[in-house]
């Protein structure tokens, strides 16, 4: 039988090249987002000085009645700095930096995504995009079209999609997966250990993961339902995509921690919309037209290619690991 490391190297070289390109694009999206919010007319009749207390999300709260004024621009910068800090943190750890992880796969065929958050994030982001594209292709062949919610204002919409990963990951991953897993599997009641397990559920001593996977699947379905259940939501075609995405995000959270799942969610929201809004603003076209731009198709091709290679490497890694145990 061939050396498994050599075979992993064969697929690992183009895979790491694609991951490096995706990583570079993710980095570039940070200044692109700032440019879109502060240097373009994305908001038409409103701009970054628009108070967040005027947004629907705050209208029914007592916060709306307070004298405290925070603009969309201020709130966006706070989110932007937070995501940037998490992004940098993911490059450096938890056990080795991103470049060293890439180098290990290329030079020695060593494939362990648990040693670096960014490596895990880019790999599973590619797989998520691949699975979403397959679901969309199958649904469209049956006439099921997925239509996003129509926002009244592009600036407000961009703010919402930037805020959503943090809120949704906190609710659907930390509260609905992290806490139940701690209750099911924790053998000690320590507050510091509790916080550690919420941040990285793999810290729990889980020998039988069937209950964990049931929780992840159940929350994934709830995540999918939440995307179509409310007034200004996606159409029903989004349910399967969001459910698959929720299950993948739940699994990533379970295996690699909150950092990886949050950044994957951030990339599917902020990164994609930052690029689309940038194209829309510099070309003076609608957001819908921007999504048909060749650059967006190039992005999709990169993610799909990376996703296919990630699945192949994942299968090979599992196959040779099983062979080594026989």
Phi, psi and omega in degrees: 000143182293154177297120183298327179297322179294320180292318177296324176297321181302315178275335185291329182295306177294328180297312180293329176296316178295317178299323180294320178295315178299317178302315179298320178294322177297320178297313182297332183295338179296305176294330178299316179298317178297317179299314182300316184286319190256346186237007179232174178261037183304329183270001181055259185278354175233162177225196185294350177276357182296128183292136178292339179291348176270356179281152182302327184297338182249352189299324185267010182252162177292338178300327180295331182275350184284165180273356181289125182245122176232124182277164175301321179299315178299312182296322180295318180296321177299313177298316183300314180294320179298311180296322179297318179297316178296322180298312179296318178301321182291331179292327189269341187209190014276338185247329177207162185282168186298316182296323179292323177296317177298314182297323181295322180289321182289314188275326186236358181069022180272127189230097179220098184287349182286347183276345180214129182297316184295322178297314178296319184295311182293324178296308185285335171298317179297319179294319179299315179297319179299312181294320178299319179294320178296316179298316180297319179297315180295316182294319180294330177293340176257010177081015179265111183257135179263118181244126180286163176295142181270111179279146179287332184218131184294326179294315179296319179298316180296323177296317180297316181289338175280328180281327187305316181303318181293313181294314184289323177292324177296316183284305190279334179260302184291308185286314188269344176245310184301311182293312176302321178296322178295318179295320183285324192241347183287138178257000179214152183253079177241131183296318179295322178292323177301312179295320178299319181288329175291324180286318180222091183301340178293351175292340178288148178273085185257110179267323177242109188266010182300315180296321180297316180292328175295316178299314181299316180294316181298314180292326176298318177295319177297323177297317178296317180296323181297335181282348181235358192274344188251173189306304183259053184257180173294163173285171188301336180297341181283342186303310183296316179298312182293324178295313177299317178297319179296321179292318178297315179297321178296318179295316179298317178299317180296317185275319191241346175106177186295324182302311183294314182293322179296316182291326175298314179296319177300317182294321180288342179256285186299308185301310183297314183286329176298315178296315182295316179294324178298313178298318180300316185285319183283339180256358180056048177236167179290163179297321179299318178293323180299325180291345177262005179295145179306327179297321179293324175293325177295318176302314180298319179298318179299313181293318180295317178297316178295322179296318179297314179295323179298318179295317179299314181294322179298316180295315179298318181297317179294319182297311182288330175295318179294321179298322183290339181271348180280000000 
